């Protein structure tokens, strides 16, 4: 897993399932701002790998990103190091 992917996982976790891609992007730390153009591709890849859940509800314009149990387990394993 890349540093950028880990940063995104941590941001998704902070959002507790309430943040959209825009809100995640607004919180990217300075060193990763240059990667903001790759954020959606990376978030979608993390969803495909099962680390995050991407949700859109009918009638709502905003999407939501939530950490999956697999993503939570991965972040927990980082804190054990």
N, C-alpha and C positions, 0 to 999 in steps of 0.2 A: 504494500500500500504506500502511495506517495505521501509526502508531507501535505500537499494541497488537499488530497482526499481526506486525510486525518483532520485537517482544519475544517473542512466542510462538514464532516461527521460531528465534530464538536459544536459547530454552529447550529446544525440541525437539532442536536440534543438540547442546546440552550433554548431553542425556540419552542420546545415541548409540543410539537405538532401544530403550532399556531402561526408559524412564519411562512411566508411565500418566498419564492425565489428572490424577489426584490429585497425583502427584509434580510435574507441571508447575505445577499450581495452587499448590502449597505454596511454590514458588520465585518467584512473581510479585513483582516489585519493588513497594515501597510505593505509588508513584503509580498503579499499575495494580490495586491490590486492589479498588477499587470496581468494576472491570470483570470481576471473577471470575465473576459470574453470566452474562456473555456469552462466557466462554472456550470452552465446548463448541461453541457456534454458530460461533464464529470458527475454531476448529480444524477443524471439519467443512467450513467454507467453504474453508479453505486446502487441505484434502484434495481437495475438488472441483476446485480450481484447479490441482492437481498439485504443490503446494509441499511437502506432507507426505504420509506414508503412515500410515494407521491400520490396525493389525493386531490381530486377536483370534484366539487359537488355541483349537481345540476342547479342552474340558476345563480351560481356564484361566479364572479369573474376571477377571483383569487384562487390560486392553488395553495396547497399546504404540503409541507415536507415534515416527515416524522421519522425518528430513529426506530428501526425494527429491533426485535430481540437479538438478532444476529449482530446488528450494529452496536447495540448496548453492550453485548458480550465482548465485542472487539475492543471498545473503549475501556471497559473494565479491565481487560487483560493488559492494556497499556499502563494503567495506574498501578498494576501489580509489579511492574518492572522497576 
